[in-house]
Structures are given as C-alpha cells and as structure tokens.
C-alpha cells in the first residue's frame, strides 16, 4: 500500500490524505451519540 502511495504525484497524495481524513472524521461522528437540543418549553408550536 505504501509503495502505491509513494508512486502517486504530490497532488494525488494530498487528495488521498484528505479523503482518508474525511473518512476518519465520518467514522468518529457515527460513534458519537447525537446530541439534539432539548425542546424549549417557552417556544410556541404552530
């Protein structure tokens, strides 16, 4: 894998790293519980 990565151009290496980072961030976000704000009791409902 490293051999393939090293054969890429610098621009393509940057793209691969950005994609890998975005995948990592997305995976971490899935692990986190979703924190929604509690409904405001003073808000009026339509």
VOSE-228084 format. One record per atom (N, C-alpha, C): atom name; residue in one letter; x, y, z. Coordinates in steps of 0.05 Angstrom, whole numbers. Layout:
N
@a = CA | r = A | c1 = X | c2 = Y | c3 = Z
...
//
This chain:
46
@a = N | r = X | c1 = 17 | c2 = -24 | c3 = 0
@a = CA | r = X | c1 = 0 | c2 = 0 | c3 = 0
@a = C | r = X | c1 = 18 | c2 = 25 | c3 = 0
@a = N | r = X | c1 = 38 | c2 = 24 | c3 = 17
@a = CA | r = X | c1 = 56 | c2 = 47 | c3 = 18
@a = C | r = X | c1 = 71 | c2 = 52 | c3 = -8
@a = N | r = X | c1 = 78 | c2 = 30 | c3 = -22
@a = CA | r = X | c1 = 91 | c2 = 32 | c3 = -48
@a = C | r = X | c1 = 73 | c2 = 46 | c3 = -68
@a = N | r = X | c1 = 48 | c2 = 39 | c3 = -68
@a = CA | r = X | c1 = 28 | c2 = 51 | c3 = -86
@a = C | r = X | c1 = 25 | c2 = 81 | c3 = -80
@a = N | r = X | c1 = 23 | c2 = 87 | c3 = -54
@a = CA | r = X | c1 = 20 | c2 = 115 | c3 = -45
@a = C | r = X | c1 = 44 | c2 = 131 | c3 = -54
@a = N | r = X | c1 = 68 | c2 = 120 | c3 = -50
@a = CA | r = X | c1 = 93 | c2 = 135 | c3 = -58
@a = C | r = X | c1 = 95 | c2 = 139 | c3 = -88
@a = N | r = X | c1 = 82 | c2 = 123 | c3 = -104
@a = CA | r = X | c1 = 83 | c2 = 126 | c3 = -133
@a = C | r = X | c1 = 64 | c2 = 148 | c3 = -142
@a = N | r = X | c1 = 46 | c2 = 158 | c3 = -125
@a = CA | r = X | c1 = 28 | c2 = 179 | c3 = -133
@a = C | r = X | c1 = 42 | c2 = 206 | c3 = -135
@a = N | r = X | c1 = 30 | c2 = 224 | c3 = -151
@a = CA | r = X | c1 = 40 | c2 = 251 | c3 = -152
@a = C | r = X | c1 = 34 | c2 = 265 | c3 = -126
@a = N | r = X | c1 = 47 | c2 = 287 | c3 = -120
@a = CA | r = X | c1 = 43 | c2 = 302 | c3 = -95
@a = C | r = X | c1 = 14 | c2 = 311 | c3 = -93
@a = N | r = X | c1 = 2 | c2 = 320 | c3 = -115
@a = CA | r = X | c1 = -26 | c2 = 329 | c3 = -114
@a = C | r = X | c1 = -44 | c2 = 305 | c3 = -107
@a = N | r = X | c1 = -39 | c2 = 282 | c3 = -119
@a = CA | r = X | c1 = -56 | c2 = 259 | c3 = -114
@a = C | r = X | c1 = -52 | c2 = 249 | c3 = -85
@a = N | r = X | c1 = -28 | c2 = 252 | c3 = -75
@a = CA | r = X | c1 = -23 | c2 = 244 | c3 = -47
@a = C | r = X | c1 = -40 | c2 = 262 | c3 = -28
@a = N | r = X | c1 = -41 | c2 = 288 | c3 = -34
@a = CA | r = X | c1 = -57 | c2 = 306 | c3 = -18
@a = C | r = X | c1 = -86 | c2 = 298 | c3 = -19
@a = N | r = X | c1 = -96 | c2 = 291 | c3 = -43
@a = CA | r = X | c1 = -124 | c2 = 283 | c3 = -45
@a = C | r = X | c1 = -130 | c2 = 258 | c3 = -29
@a = N | r = X | c1 = -112 | c2 = 238 | c3 = -31
@a = CA | r = X | c1 = -115 | c2 = 213 | c3 = -16
@a = C | r = X | c1 = -116 | c2 = 218 | c3 = 14
@a = N | r = X | c1 = -98 | c2 = 236 | c3 = 23
@a = CA | r = X | c1 = -97 | c2 = 242 | c3 = 51
@a = C | r = X | c1 = -123 | c2 = 256 | c3 = 60
@a = N | r = X | c1 = -133 | c2 = 275 | c3 = 44
@a = CA | r = X | c1 = -158 | c2 = 289 | c3 = 51
@a = C | r = X | c1 = -181 | c2 = 269 | c3 = 52
@a = N | r = X | c1 = -183 | c2 = 251 | c3 = 33
@a = CA | r = X | c1 = -204 | c2 = 231 | c3 = 33
@a = C | r = X | c1 = -202 | c2 = 213 | c3 = 58
@a = N | r = X | c1 = -178 | c2 = 205 | c3 = 64
@a = CA | r = X | c1 = -174 | c2 = 187 | c3 = 88
@a = C | r = X | c1 = -182 | c2 = 202 | c3 = 113
@a = N | r = X | c1 = -175 | c2 = 227 | c3 = 115
@a = CA | r = X | c1 = -182 | c2 = 243 | c3 = 139
@a = C | r = X | c1 = -212 | c2 = 247 | c3 = 141
@a = N | r = X | c1 = -226 | c2 = 252 | c3 = 118
@a = CA | r = X | c1 = -255 | c2 = 255 | c3 = 119
@a = C | r = X | c1 = -269 | c2 = 229 | c3 = 126
@a = N | r = X | c1 = -258 | c2 = 207 | c3 = 117
@a = CA | r = X | c1 = -270 | c2 = 181 | c3 = 125
@a = C | r = X | c1 = -266 | c2 = 176 | c3 = 155
@a = N | r = X | c1 = -243 | c2 = 183 | c3 = 165
@a = CA | r = X | c1 = -238 | c2 = 180 | c3 = 194
@a = C | r = X | c1 = -257 | c2 = 198 | c3 = 210
@a = N | r = X | c1 = -261 | c2 = 223 | c3 = 202
@a = CA | r = X | c1 = -279 | c2 = 241 | c3 = 216
@a = C | r = X | c1 = -307 | c2 = 230 | c3 = 215
@a = N | r = X | c1 = -315 | c2 = 220 | c3 = 192
@a = CA | r = X | c1 = -343 | c2 = 209 | c3 = 189
@a = C | r = X | c1 = -347 | c2 = 185 | c3 = 207
@a = N | r = X | c1 = -327 | c2 = 168 | c3 = 209
@a = CA | r = X | c1 = -329 | c2 = 144 | c3 = 226
@a = C | r = X | c1 = -330 | c2 = 152 | c3 = 255
@a = N | r = X | c1 = -315 | c2 = 172 | c3 = 263
@a = CA | r = X | c1 = -316 | c2 = 181 | c3 = 291
@a = C | r = X | c1 = -343 | c2 = 194 | c3 = 297
@a = N | r = X | c1 = -354 | c2 = 208 | c3 = 278
@a = CA | r = X | c1 = -380 | c2 = 221 | c3 = 282
@a = C | r = X | c1 = -402 | c2 = 200 | c3 = 286
@a = N | r = X | c1 = -400 | c2 = 178 | c3 = 272
@a = CA | r = X | c1 = -421 | c2 = 157 | c3 = 275
@a = C | r = X | c1 = -419 | c2 = 145 | c3 = 303
@a = N | r = X | c1 = -396 | c2 = 143 | c3 = 314
@a = CA | r = X | c1 = -392 | c2 = 132 | c3 = 341
@a = C | r = X | c1 = -404 | c2 = 150 | c3 = 363
@a = N | r = X | c1 = -405 | c2 = 176 | c3 = 358
@a = CA | r = X | c1 = -414 | c2 = 195 | c3 = 377
@a = C | r = X | c1 = -445 | c2 = 195 | c3 = 378
@a = N | r = X | c1 = -456 | c2 = 196 | c3 = 402
@a = CA | r = X | c1 = -485 | c2 = 198 | c3 = 404
@a = C | r = X | c1 = -494 | c2 = 226 | c3 = 394
@a = N | r = X | c1 = -517 | c2 = 227 | c3 = 382
@a = CA | r = X | c1 = -527 | c2 = 252 | c3 = 371
@a = C | r = X | c1 = -539 | c2 = 268 | c3 = 394
@a = N | r = X | c1 = -529 | c2 = 292 | c3 = 398
@a = CA | r = X | c1 = -539 | c2 = 310 | c3 = 419
@a = C | r = X | c1 = -556 | c2 = 331 | c3 = 406
@a = N | r = X | c1 = -582 | c2 = 327 | c3 = 409
@a = CA | r = X | c1 = -601 | c2 = 347 | c3 = 399
@a = C | r = X | c1 = -609 | c2 = 366 | c3 = 422
@a = N | r = X | c1 = -613 | c2 = 391 | c3 = 416
@a = CA | r = X | c1 = -621 | c2 = 409 | c3 = 438
@a = C | r = X | c1 = -649 | c2 = 401 | c3 = 448
@a = N | r = X | c1 = -653 | c2 = 403 | c3 = 474
@a = CA | r = X | c1 = -679 | c2 = 396 | c3 = 485
@a = C | r = X | c1 = -699 | c2 = 417 | c3 = 476
@a = N | r = X | c1 = -724 | c2 = 409 | c3 = 471
@a = CA | r = X | c1 = -744 | c2 = 428 | c3 = 462
@a = C | r = X | c1 = -747 | c2 = 450 | c3 = 483
@a = N | r = X | c1 = -749 | c2 = 475 | c3 = 474
@a = CA | r = X | c1 = -753 | c2 = 497 | c3 = 492
@a = C | r = X | c1 = -782 | c2 = 499 | c3 = 500
@a = N | r = X | c1 = -787 | c2 = 497 | c3 = 526
@a = CA | r = X | c1 = -814 | c2 = 497 | c3 = 536
@a = C | r = X | c1 = -828 | c2 = 524 | c3 = 532
@a = N | r = X | c1 = -813 | c2 = 546 | c3 = 526
@a = CA | r = X | c1 = -825 | c2 = 572 | c3 = 522
@a = C | r = X | c1 = -832 | c2 = 576 | c3 = 492
@a = N | r = X | c1 = -823 | c2 = 558 | c3 = 475
@a = CA | r = X | c1 = -829 | c2 = 561 | c3 = 446
@a = C | r = X | c1 = -858 | c2 = 554 | c3 = 441
@a = N | r = X | c1 = -870 | c2 = 568 | c3 = 423
@a = CA | r = X | c1 = -897 | c2 = 562 | c3 = 416
@a = C | r = X | c1 = -898 | c2 = 544 | c3 = 392
@a = N | r = X | c1 = -917 | c2 = 526 | c3 = 391
@a = CA | r = X | c1 = -919 | c2 = 508 | c3 = 369
@a = C | r = X | c1 = -941 | c2 = 518 | c3 = 350
@a = N | r = X | c1 = -936 | c2 = 515 | c3 = 325
@a = CA | r = X | c1 = -955 | c2 = 524 | c3 = 305
@a = C | r = X | c1 = -975 | c2 = 502 | c3 = 299
//
